[in-house]
């Protein structure tokens, strides 16, 4: 039989533990709400074209909640708009690490890698986006653009064709498929 004093000690310890857990949950919830509000302000600044101010706000949001994927992603978009592709790639990578099935982060990281002429990295990112969503026409199109940069015209035609199958009205895909097809024919004629 346990003495009443030992039960009181266990009950008090349990109450303290429950209170500590509740306080942690409330703090995390408040941080998440605060980070979300800051992120929303940053998003509004980005929509106005105030990318430097947006980056400041997204930075504040990720400092408030380091696991807030959308703030990492939005900051990457703002860096990309400013042509700071390496910084954007870092932030897309953080967003992907937090949300591994984030197809748009893979797609946009691929676009920035393409800007830096990291064609292999860009193709890997677009391929991953396509693996996550085979109906993602933009990723097929973007991978086709990189294939054209690499003078892989047959692969480019294939990717543009897939983008068109998914979105028949995709004008850029139609145009670039025609260009890639012409270049493929010219390459074959040289051989």
ChimeraX commands (.cxc) that place a marker at each C-alpha (Angstrom):
marker #1 position 0.00,0.00,0.00 radius 0.5
marker #1 position 1.26,3.43,-0.98 radius 0.5
marker #1 position 1.35,6.14,1.60 radius 0.5
marker #1 position -0.98,9.13,1.01 radius 0.5
marker #1 position 1.99,11.51,0.87 radius 0.5
marker #1 position 3.57,9.57,-2.03 radius 0.5
marker #1 position 0.26,9.70,-3.98 radius 0.5
marker #1 position 0.03,13.45,-3.36 radius 0.5
marker #1 position 3.58,13.91,-4.69 radius 0.5
marker #1 position 2.80,11.86,-7.81 radius 0.5
marker #1 position -0.45,13.78,-8.41 radius 0.5
marker #1 position 1.29,17.15,-7.98 radius 0.5
marker #1 position 4.08,16.09,-10.36 radius 0.5
marker #1 position 1.52,14.94,-12.90 radius 0.5
marker #1 position -0.40,18.23,-12.61 radius 0.5
marker #1 position 2.83,20.18,-13.13 radius 0.5
marker #1 position 3.68,18.09,-16.19 radius 0.5
marker #1 position 0.23,18.64,-17.66 radius 0.5
marker #1 position 0.50,22.39,-17.05 radius 0.5
marker #1 position 3.96,22.54,-18.66 radius 0.5
marker #1 position 2.71,20.62,-21.69 radius 0.5
marker #1 position -0.31,22.92,-22.01 radius 0.5
marker #1 position 1.93,25.97,-21.78 radius 0.5
marker #1 position 4.24,24.60,-24.51 radius 0.5
marker #1 position 1.27,23.86,-26.77 radius 0.5
marker #1 position -0.16,27.35,-26.24 radius 0.5
marker #1 position 3.22,28.95,-26.93 radius 0.5
marker #1 position 3.70,26.93,-30.12 radius 0.5
marker #1 position 0.17,27.76,-31.22 radius 0.5
marker #1 position 0.72,31.48,-30.56 radius 0.5
marker #1 position 4.01,31.38,-32.48 radius 0.5
marker #1 position 2.34,29.63,-35.41 radius 0.5
marker #1 position -0.48,32.19,-35.46 radius 0.5
marker #1 position 2.01,35.03,-35.20 radius 0.5
marker #1 position 4.22,33.55,-37.94 radius 0.5
marker #1 position 1.16,33.13,-40.14 radius 0.5
marker #1 position 0.13,36.76,-39.66 radius 0.5
marker #1 position 3.66,37.95,-40.44 radius 0.5
marker #1 position 3.81,35.68,-43.49 radius 0.5
marker #1 position 0.51,37.14,-44.72 radius 0.5
marker #1 position 1.95,40.66,-44.40 radius 0.5
marker #1 position 4.97,39.55,-46.38 radius 0.5
marker #1 position 2.74,38.03,-49.03 radius 0.5
marker #1 position 0.87,41.33,-49.39 radius 0.5
marker #1 position 4.17,43.19,-49.79 radius 0.5
marker #1 position 5.32,40.70,-52.43 radius 0.5
marker #1 position 2.06,41.17,-54.36 radius 0.5
marker #1 position 2.82,44.91,-54.43 radius 0.5
marker #1 position 6.31,44.20,-55.75 radius 0.5
marker #1 position 8.01,45.22,-52.48 radius 0.5
marker #1 position 10.25,42.14,-52.44 radius 0.5
marker #1 position 12.89,43.50,-50.05 radius 0.5
marker #1 position 10.22,44.31,-47.45 radius 0.5
marker #1 position 8.54,40.96,-48.12 radius 0.5
marker #1 position 11.84,39.16,-47.48 radius 0.5
marker #1 position 12.21,41.00,-44.15 radius 0.5
marker #1 position 8.74,39.84,-43.11 radius 0.5
marker #1 position 9.22,36.25,-44.30 radius 0.5
marker #1 position 12.52,36.18,-42.39 radius 0.5
marker #1 position 10.71,37.34,-39.27 radius 0.5
marker #1 position 8.07,34.64,-39.83 radius 0.5
marker #1 position 10.66,31.83,-40.07 radius 0.5
marker #1 position 12.44,33.16,-36.97 radius 0.5
marker #1 position 9.09,33.02,-35.15 radius 0.5
marker #1 position 8.34,29.51,-36.42 radius 0.5
marker #1 position 11.31,27.74,-38.00 radius 0.5
marker #1 position 9.00,24.97,-39.27 radius 0.5
marker #1 position 6.66,27.27,-41.17 radius 0.5
marker #1 position 7.11,25.87,-44.69 radius 0.5
marker #1 position 5.06,28.52,-46.47 radius 0.5
marker #1 position 7.26,31.33,-45.14 radius 0.5
marker #1 position 10.41,29.58,-46.43 radius 0.5
marker #1 position 8.71,29.04,-49.78 radius 0.5
marker #1 position 7.43,32.61,-50.03 radius 0.5
marker #1 position 10.83,34.03,-49.14 radius 0.5
marker #1 position 12.35,31.86,-51.87 radius 0.5
marker #1 position 9.85,33.28,-54.38 radius 0.5
marker #1 position 10.79,36.84,-53.34 radius 0.5
marker #1 position 14.52,36.09,-53.64 radius 0.5
marker #1 position 13.87,34.64,-57.06 radius 0.5
marker #1 position 12.02,37.80,-58.16 radius 0.5
marker #1 position 15.11,39.79,-57.15 radius 0.5
marker #1 position 17.38,37.46,-59.12 radius 0.5
marker #1 position 18.99,36.08,-55.96 radius 0.5
marker #1 position 18.72,32.51,-57.19 radius 0.5
marker #1 position 21.22,30.90,-54.81 radius 0.5
marker #1 position 19.33,32.27,-51.78 radius 0.5
marker #1 position 16.05,31.18,-53.33 radius 0.5
marker #1 position 17.41,27.66,-53.87 radius 0.5
marker #1 position 18.46,27.48,-50.20 radius 0.5
marker #1 position 14.96,28.45,-49.07 radius 0.5
marker #1 position 13.23,26.08,-51.50 radius 0.5
marker #1 position 15.46,23.33,-50.12 radius 0.5
marker #1 position 14.39,24.18,-46.55 radius 0.5
marker #1 position 10.73,24.11,-47.63 radius 0.5
marker #1 position 11.26,20.74,-49.32 radius 0.5
marker #1 position 12.99,19.34,-46.23 radius 0.5
marker #1 position 9.96,20.36,-44.18 radius 0.5
marker #1 position 7.42,19.19,-46.78 radius 0.5
marker #1 position 9.03,16.51,-49.00 radius 0.5
marker #1 position 6.04,16.27,-51.38 radius 0.5
marker #1 position 6.01,20.01,-52.20 radius 0.5
marker #1 position 5.90,19.81,-56.00 radius 0.5
marker #1 position 5.81,23.58,-56.54 radius 0.5
marker #1 position 8.98,24.02,-54.47 radius 0.5
marker #1 position 10.73,21.41,-56.63 radius 0.5
marker #1 position 9.46,23.11,-59.79 radius 0.5
marker #1 position 10.53,26.59,-58.71 radius 0.5
marker #1 position 13.90,25.38,-57.41 radius 0.5
marker #1 position 14.38,23.80,-60.83 radius 0.5
marker #1 position 13.64,27.15,-62.48 radius 0.5
marker #1 position 16.25,28.89,-60.36 radius 0.5
marker #1 position 18.78,26.14,-61.02 radius 0.5
marker #1 position 18.09,26.62,-64.71 radius 0.5
marker #1 position 18.80,30.36,-64.31 radius 0.5
marker #1 position 22.18,29.42,-62.77 radius 0.5
marker #1 position 22.79,26.97,-65.65 radius 0.5
marker #1 position 22.71,24.01,-63.26 radius 0.5
marker #1 position 20.84,22.00,-65.88 radius 0.5
marker #1 position 21.33,18.61,-64.23 radius 0.5
marker #1 position 19.94,19.96,-60.95 radius 0.5
marker #1 position 17.03,21.59,-62.77 radius 0.5
marker #1 position 16.14,18.37,-64.59 radius 0.5
marker #1 position 16.30,16.45,-61.30 radius 0.5
marker #1 position 13.93,18.94,-59.65 radius 0.5
marker #1 position 11.45,18.94,-62.53 radius 0.5
marker #1 position 11.57,15.15,-62.68 radius 0.5
marker #1 position 10.82,14.99,-58.94 radius 0.5
marker #1 position 7.89,17.39,-59.37 radius 0.5
marker #1 position 6.59,15.16,-62.17 radius 0.5
marker #1 position 7.02,12.05,-60.00 radius 0.5
marker #1 position 4.94,13.76,-57.31 radius 0.5
marker #1 position 2.27,14.82,-59.81 radius 0.5
marker #1 position 2.44,13.42,-63.35 radius 0.5
marker #1 position -0.32,15.86,-64.33 radius 0.5
marker #1 position 1.79,18.91,-63.49 radius 0.5
marker #1 position 2.02,20.47,-66.98 radius 0.5
marker #1 position 4.25,23.33,-65.86 radius 0.5
marker #1 position 6.97,20.89,-64.70 radius 0.5
marker #1 position 6.82,19.02,-68.02 radius 0.5
marker #1 position 7.10,22.33,-69.87 radius 0.5
marker #1 position 9.97,23.59,-67.72 radius 0.5
marker #1 position 11.89,20.35,-68.13 radius 0.5
marker #1 position 11.41,20.72,-71.90 radius 0.5
marker #1 position 13.00,24.17,-71.72 radius 0.5
marker #1 position 16.07,22.72,-69.99 radius 0.5
marker #1 position 16.23,19.92,-72.56 radius 0.5
marker #1 position 16.33,22.62,-75.26 radius 0.5
marker #1 position 19.14,24.39,-73.39 radius 0.5
marker #1 position 21.03,21.08,-73.49 radius 0.5
marker #1 position 20.20,20.66,-77.20 radius 0.5
marker #1 position 18.29,17.47,-76.36 radius 0.5
marker #1 position 15.58,18.35,-78.85 radius 0.5
marker #1 position 13.87,14.97,-79.00 radius 0.5
marker #1 position 13.47,14.95,-75.21 radius 0.5
marker #1 position 12.28,18.56,-75.34 radius 0.5
marker #1 position 9.62,17.69,-77.93 radius 0.5
marker #1 position 8.48,14.81,-75.74 radius 0.5
marker #1 position 8.18,17.01,-72.63 radius 0.5
marker #1 position 6.37,19.80,-74.49 radius 0.5
marker #1 position 4.01,17.24,-76.02 radius 0.5
marker #1 position 3.15,15.91,-72.56 radius 0.5
marker #1 position 2.51,19.44,-71.29 radius 0.5
marker #1 position 0.18,20.02,-74.25 radius 0.5
marker #1 position -1.65,16.73,-73.63 radius 0.5
marker #1 position -2.27,17.88,-70.07 radius 0.5
marker #1 position -3.18,21.46,-71.04 radius 0.5
marker #1 position -4.18,21.64,-74.72 radius 0.5
marker #1 position -4.27,25.46,-74.68 radius 0.5
marker #1 position -0.70,25.82,-73.37 radius 0.5
marker #1 position 0.54,28.32,-75.99 radius 0.5
marker #1 position 4.18,28.42,-74.83 radius 0.5
marker #1 position 4.37,24.64,-74.96 radius 0.5
marker #1 position 3.01,24.62,-78.53 radius 0.5
marker #1 position 5.47,27.31,-79.61 radius 0.5
marker #1 position 8.50,25.69,-77.97 radius 0.5
marker #1 position 7.57,22.24,-79.24 radius 0.5
marker #1 position 7.56,23.66,-82.77 radius 0.5
marker #1 position 10.97,25.28,-82.22 radius 0.5
marker #1 position 12.40,22.08,-80.71 radius 0.5
marker #1 position 10.97,20.03,-83.56 radius 0.5
marker #1 position 12.62,22.30,-86.14 radius 0.5
marker #1 position 15.95,22.14,-84.33 radius 0.5
marker #1 position 15.68,18.34,-84.05 radius 0.5
marker #1 position 15.10,18.10,-87.80 radius 0.5
marker #1 position 18.06,20.41,-88.46 radius 0.5
marker #1 position 20.29,18.33,-86.17 radius 0.5
marker #1 position 19.24,15.12,-87.95 radius 0.5
marker #1 position 19.90,16.71,-91.35 radius 0.5
marker #1 position 23.48,17.51,-90.28 radius 0.5
marker #1 position 24.20,13.87,-89.50 radius 0.5
marker link #1:1,2 radius 0.2
marker link #1:2,3 radius 0.2
marker link #1:3,4 radius 0.2
marker link #1:4,5 radius 0.2
marker link #1:5,6 radius 0.2
marker link #1:6,7 radius 0.2
marker link #1:7,8 radius 0.2
marker link #1:8,9 radius 0.2
marker link #1:9,10 radius 0.2
marker link #1:10,11 radius 0.2
marker link #1:11,12 radius 0.2
marker link #1:12,13 radius 0.2
marker link #1:13,14 radius 0.2
marker link #1:14,15 radius 0.2
marker link #1:15,16 radius 0.2
marker link #1:16,17 radius 0.2
marker link #1:17,18 radius 0.2
marker link #1:18,19 radius 0.2
marker link #1:19,20 radius 0.2
marker link #1:20,21 radius 0.2
marker link #1:21,22 radius 0.2
marker link #1:22,23 radius 0.2
marker link #1:23,24 radius 0.2
marker link #1:24,25 radius 0.2
marker link #1:25,26 radius 0.2
marker link #1:26,27 radius 0.2
marker link #1:27,28 radius 0.2
marker link #1:28,29 radius 0.2
marker link #1:29,30 radius 0.2
marker link #1:30,31 radius 0.2
marker link #1:31,32 radius 0.2
marker link #1:32,33 radius 0.2
marker link #1:33,34 radius 0.2
marker link #1:34,35 radius 0.2
marker link #1:35,36 radius 0.2
marker link #1:36,37 radius 0.2
marker link #1:37,38 radius 0.2
marker link #1:38,39 radius 0.2
marker link #1:39,40 radius 0.2
marker link #1:40,41 radius 0.2
marker link #1:41,42 radius 0.2
marker link #1:42,43 radius 0.2
marker link #1:43,44 radius 0.2
marker link #1:44,45 radius 0.2
marker link #1:45,46 radius 0.2
marker link #1:46,47 radius 0.2
marker link #1:47,48 radius 0.2
marker link #1:48,49 radius 0.2
marker link #1:49,50 radius 0.2
marker link #1:50,51 radius 0.2
marker link #1:51,52 radius 0.2
marker link #1:52,53 radius 0.2
marker link #1:53,54 radius 0.2
marker link #1:54,55 radius 0.2
marker link #1:55,56 radius 0.2
marker link #1:56,57 radius 0.2
marker link #1:57,58 radius 0.2
marker link #1:58,59 radius 0.2
marker link #1:59,60 radius 0.2
marker link #1:60,61 radius 0.2
marker link #1:61,62 radius 0.2
marker link #1:62,63 radius 0.2
marker link #1:63,64 radius 0.2
marker link #1:64,65 radius 0.2
marker link #1:65,66 radius 0.2
marker link #1:66,67 radius 0.2
marker link #1:67,68 radius 0.2
marker link #1:68,69 radius 0.2
marker link #1:69,70 radius 0.2
marker link #1:70,71 radius 0.2
marker link #1:71,72 radius 0.2
marker link #1:72,73 radius 0.2
marker link #1:73,74 radius 0.2
marker link #1:74,75 radius 0.2
marker link #1:75,76 radius 0.2
marker link #1:76,77 radius 0.2
marker link #1:77,78 radius 0.2
marker link #1:78,79 radius 0.2
marker link #1:79,80 radius 0.2
marker link #1:80,81 radius 0.2
marker link #1:81,82 radius 0.2
marker link #1:82,83 radius 0.2
marker link #1:83,84 radius 0.2
marker link #1:84,85 radius 0.2
marker link #1:85,86 radius 0.2
marker link #1:86,87 radius 0.2
marker link #1:87,88 radius 0.2
marker link #1:88,89 radius 0.2
marker link #1:89,90 radius 0.2
marker link #1:90,91 radius 0.2
marker link #1:91,92 radius 0.2
marker link #1:92,93 radius 0.2
marker link #1:93,94 radius 0.2
marker link #1:94,95 radius 0.2
marker link #1:95,96 radius 0.2
marker link #1:96,97 radius 0.2
marker link #1:97,98 radius 0.2
marker link #1:98,99 radius 0.2
marker link #1:99,100 radius 0.2
marker link #1:100,101 radius 0.2
marker link #1:101,102 radius 0.2
marker link #1:102,103 radius 0.2
marker link #1:103,104 radius 0.2
marker link #1:104,105 radius 0.2
marker link #1:105,106 radius 0.2
marker link #1:106,107 radius 0.2
marker link #1:107,108 radius 0.2
marker link #1:108,109 radius 0.2
marker link #1:109,110 radius 0.2
marker link #1:110,111 radius 0.2
marker link #1:111,112 radius 0.2
marker link #1:112,113 radius 0.2
marker link #1:113,114 radius 0.2
marker link #1:114,115 radius 0.2
marker link #1:115,116 radius 0.2
marker link #1:116,117 radius 0.2
marker link #1:117,118 radius 0.2
marker link #1:118,119 radius 0.2
marker link #1:119,120 radius 0.2
marker link #1:120,121 radius 0.2
marker link #1:121,122 radius 0.2
marker link #1:122,123 radius 0.2
marker link #1:123,124 radius 0.2
marker link #1:124,125 radius 0.2
marker link #1:125,126 radius 0.2
marker link #1:126,127 radius 0.2
marker link #1:127,128 radius 0.2
marker link #1:128,129 radius 0.2
marker link #1:129,130 radius 0.2
marker link #1:130,131 radius 0.2
marker link #1:131,132 radius 0.2
marker link #1:132,133 radius 0.2
marker link #1:133,134 radius 0.2
marker link #1:134,135 radius 0.2
marker link #1:135,136 radius 0.2
marker link #1:136,137 radius 0.2
marker link #1:137,138 radius 0.2
marker link #1:138,139 radius 0.2
marker link #1:139,140 radius 0.2
marker link #1:140,141 radius 0.2
marker link #1:141,142 radius 0.2
marker link #1:142,143 radius 0.2
marker link #1:143,144 radius 0.2
marker link #1:144,145 radius 0.2
marker link #1:145,146 radius 0.2
marker link #1:146,147 radius 0.2
marker link #1:147,148 radius 0.2
marker link #1:148,149 radius 0.2
marker link #1:149,150 radius 0.2
marker link #1:150,151 radius 0.2
marker link #1:151,152 radius 0.2
marker link #1:152,153 radius 0.2
marker link #1:153,154 radius 0.2
marker link #1:154,155 radius 0.2
marker link #1:155,156 radius 0.2
marker link #1:156,157 radius 0.2
marker link #1:157,158 radius 0.2
marker link #1:158,159 radius 0.2
marker link #1:159,160 radius 0.2
marker link #1:160,161 radius 0.2
marker link #1:161,162 radius 0.2
marker link #1:162,163 radius 0.2
marker link #1:163,164 radius 0.2
marker link #1:164,165 radius 0.2
marker link #1:165,166 radius 0.2
marker link #1:166,167 radius 0.2
marker link #1:167,168 radius 0.2
marker link #1:168,169 radius 0.2
marker link #1:169,170 radius 0.2
marker link #1:170,171 radius 0.2
marker link #1:171,172 radius 0.2
marker link #1:172,173 radius 0.2
marker link #1:173,174 radius 0.2
marker link #1:174,175 radius 0.2
marker link #1:175,176 radius 0.2
marker link #1:176,177 radius 0.2
marker link #1:177,178 radius 0.2
marker link #1:178,179 radius 0.2
marker link #1:179,180 radius 0.2
marker link #1:180,181 radius 0.2
marker link #1:181,182 radius 0.2
marker link #1:182,183 radius 0.2
marker link #1:183,184 radius 0.2
marker link #1:184,185 radius 0.2
marker link #1:185,186 radius 0.2
marker link #1:186,187 radius 0.2
marker link #1:187,188 radius 0.2
marker link #1:188,189 radius 0.2
marker link #1:189,190 radius 0.2
marker link #1:190,191 radius 0.2
view
